[in-house]
Structures are given as C-alpha cells and as structure tokens.
C-alpha cells in the first residue's frame, strides 16, 4: 500500500459540504494530509490496524505509538487506498488523537465518525460512510497494542464471533489477516497470535483460513 493520498480525484475546488459539496477543512486535509506514512517498512509501531479489502474498494491502515506510562497515543500514522473523504477524515482523526499531548487509548477508541465529521465541517451525505474507516482502523490498532503488550482483557470486540477466548480474537480478525496475505496458520498467528492463548481453537482457525482463502484468493496456492 504505497499510493500517495493525493492521487484521488474526489475533491472539486470550490465545493462545500451539503448536497455533495466539500468544506475548506476537508479540502485542506485532502490536499495536505497530516501524519501520512510514506515508508511503513521503516516505521516501528506499537500497534497496527486495517479495515477494508483491496479487492472491494477503500482500504485503511493505521499505525500508533503509545507512551507506556501514560497510555497516551504519541504518534498516529496512516495510509489508504480511498476517496478524498476517507483521506480527509483519517487525516483529521490522526490530528485529534495526538493533539494536546495525545489522547489516552480509552478516549481515542471512543472517537466516532460524527466527531470527525464535526471537526471537518461536515461531509456530503453519500460520503459519510468514508469517515467510518479511520476510526475502525484506529480501534483495530489499539486492540493490536493491547494484545502485543499482554493486556488481552482490554481488547474490545466490536463484531464477529470470538474464536480465541483468551486473547479475544474474532473470526473478523482472522479474515483481515488473510486479506493482508496471511495464507497459512503460522502467518495468521504471526499477525494475530490466535491459538497461542487458546490452542483448542486452532482446528477452527485452520478451517476459517481455508474458507477465507477460497472466498478471496480462490485462484492462488498457499505460499511456502
């Protein structure tokens, strides 16, 4: 995922936010996105999250760095394949979570699309769904941080069926891992830690990997 956000052509200069028009704030965050991550390979994040699928449209990835003592987000980076509204909403969200010394993890994952839209001055009705991507990816990154830092009890399951009941890992987490290219149990475990907390769930995990591979990658063979 290395597309610069300004490659989108969704914003038309001079348009506002009602009836399909964009505010000046939306245009500012689209044309000059804040906290966009150019080189993800060289970025050491404490938590990462992704929503969407390259096969289906918009994809959003978020990286966070956390101050361990205060549990505040000190950096929030992102990258997306998406429209101007998704880019602007995520750029604004990344500012919201790090301003004034950074939000605590609990306050950061309480951010909702309407909070982002208010700060942007609104979005066209047909584009409101785009503001959902960034906050979902942020909550996914926060969950990832809690799992990696040994705090699975703080993981919030928003949807999906819990597969690993110790680490609170859902079928949706496994689906996202497969969409990111994890096509074996070992690769899915490297991304999610599923089965490390509850080994009894591994047969179901393997079944889900096969299901999602057939759903999204039916013409590919598992990598070695």
N, C-alpha and C positions, 0 to 999 in steps of 0.2 A: 504494500500500500504506500506508494510514493508520489501520488498525484498532488500537486500543489492546489490548495482550495480555490484559488482564483481562476482555475480552468473552467469553472461553471459559468454559464451564460444566463443564469436565472434572474439577475437583477437588472432592471432597466432604470437608468438615471432619471430622476425627476419623479419617480413614483413614491407614494406614501404607504399606508398600511391597511386602509379599508378598501374593500372591493377589489383586492388584488394588487394594491399598491404598497410600497415599502417605505419605512421611516428612514430618516437620515442616519439614525443609530444602526439600523440593520445594514445599510449600505457601507457605513464605516467599518463595521466588523467583518463584512464580506470582502471589501477591497483591501482592508488592512487587518487581517485576522490576528488575534492575540494568542500567544502561547502555542502556536502551531509547531509541531515537532518535525523538523526536517530529516534528522538522522536517528531513527529508532534503534538501529543496531548499536549505537554508542551511548544509549541512554539507560542508566541503571535505575529502574523504577522499583518502588516498594510494593506497588500493586498495579495490575493492568486489567482493563475490561473492554469487551467488544460487544456490540449489538449489530444485527443485520447480517446479510449474506451477499457476497459479490455476485452471486447468481440471481439475486432478487432485486437489487437496487442499492439504496443507500447503505453504507457500512460506516460505523463509527468506532474508533478505538481511542481509549483514554488511558494515560499513564499518570500515576500520582507518586509523590514523595511525601513522607509523613515524618513529622517530628515525634519521636518515640515518647518523649517525656510529656508533652502537652497533648498528644493525639490530634495535632492540627495539621492540615494539609499545607505544606510549604511550597510545593510546585504541582501544577496540573497542566499536562501537555496532552495534545490530541492530534488526530489525523483522520481524514474522512474521504470517502468517495460519496459525494452527495450534492444536493442543490444548495443554492445560496442561503436559503432559510436555515437549513441544517448547519451550514458553516457558521453563519452569524450567531445562531442560538448557542452553539457549542463554544464559540469564541467568548461570548458573553458569560456563559456558565463558568468557563475557566477563570475569568476575572473574579467572578462572585466568590469562588471558593478560596481564593488566595488573598483577597483584599483584607486590609486591617489586621495583618498578621496571620491570616488563614483561618478558615472555619474548622471547628472540631469535626471529626469524622461523623459523629452523630448528627450535627447540624447540616453538614454537607449532603448527607444522603436524604435529608428532609426536603431538599430543594425539589420543586415540582415545575413542570412546564409553564404553568401560569406565572410563576415567579420570574422565570427567564423572559417570558413574553412581555411582562410589565416593564422590565428593565430595557427591553428592546424598543418599547413604544408600540408594541403590537406586531402581529403578523397577519397576512391575508388568511381568511378562513380556510382556504384549500391547502395552506401550508402549515397549519398548526401542528399537524402530526410530525413535522420535521423537528419541532422543538423537543419531542419526546426522546429522540435518540441520545442526545448528550447526557441527560440526567440518568437514563438507564445504564449507559456505559460507565458513568461515574459510580453508580451504586455497585455495578459489577466489579469495578476496580477496588472499591472499598471492601467488598466481600473477599476479593482475592488477597488483599492485605491482611485481613483478619485470619484467613486460612494459613497464609505463609508465616504469620507471626504467632501462631499457636493459640488463636482465640476463636475457635470454631463456634463457640456458643454465641458470639456476636454477629455471626452471619445471618443476614435476613433473606429468607426465601420468598421471593415475590410471586412466583408462579412456577408451575411444573411439579412433578412428583419427586419427592425426596428418595434418592437411591442409596446414598451413603448417609445413614442416620447419625453417625458420629461427627462427620465434617459438614453435614447439611448440604450435600452436593445433589443437585437435581438432574433429571433427565435433560432439562434445558441446558445445563452446564456441559453435559456430555455432547449434546447436539452442537453447541457452539465450538467445542474443541474439534469436532470432526470437520466443521465448516472452515476452521483455521488450518486444516491439513493433517490433523492427528488421525491416522488411519489404522493404528494398532492400539492394543490395550496399554502397552508401555508408553506410547506417545500421549495417549489421553491421560494416563496417570501423571506424566511429567507436567502436564498443563493444569490438572485439576486436583491431583492427589487422591482421586476417588479409589476406594478399596483399601487404602492404606490405613484408614481409621476403622473400616468395617469390611474385612476380607470376604465375609459371606455374600456381599453384593456383587462380587466380580463376575459370576456367570451372567447376571442380568446386565452388567455393564458391557460385556462382550456381545450380548445379544443386541443391545442398543447401538453399539458401534456398527454392527453388520446392517442393522435397519437404516441408520442414517447414511451409511456409505451407499447403500442401494438407492436411497432417496435422492442423494445429492451427487454422487460420484459413480453412478452405475456402470460407466464405461471405463473406469480406472481399476487397476490392480493395486493391492496394498503395497506400499514401499517396503523395502528390506531394511 
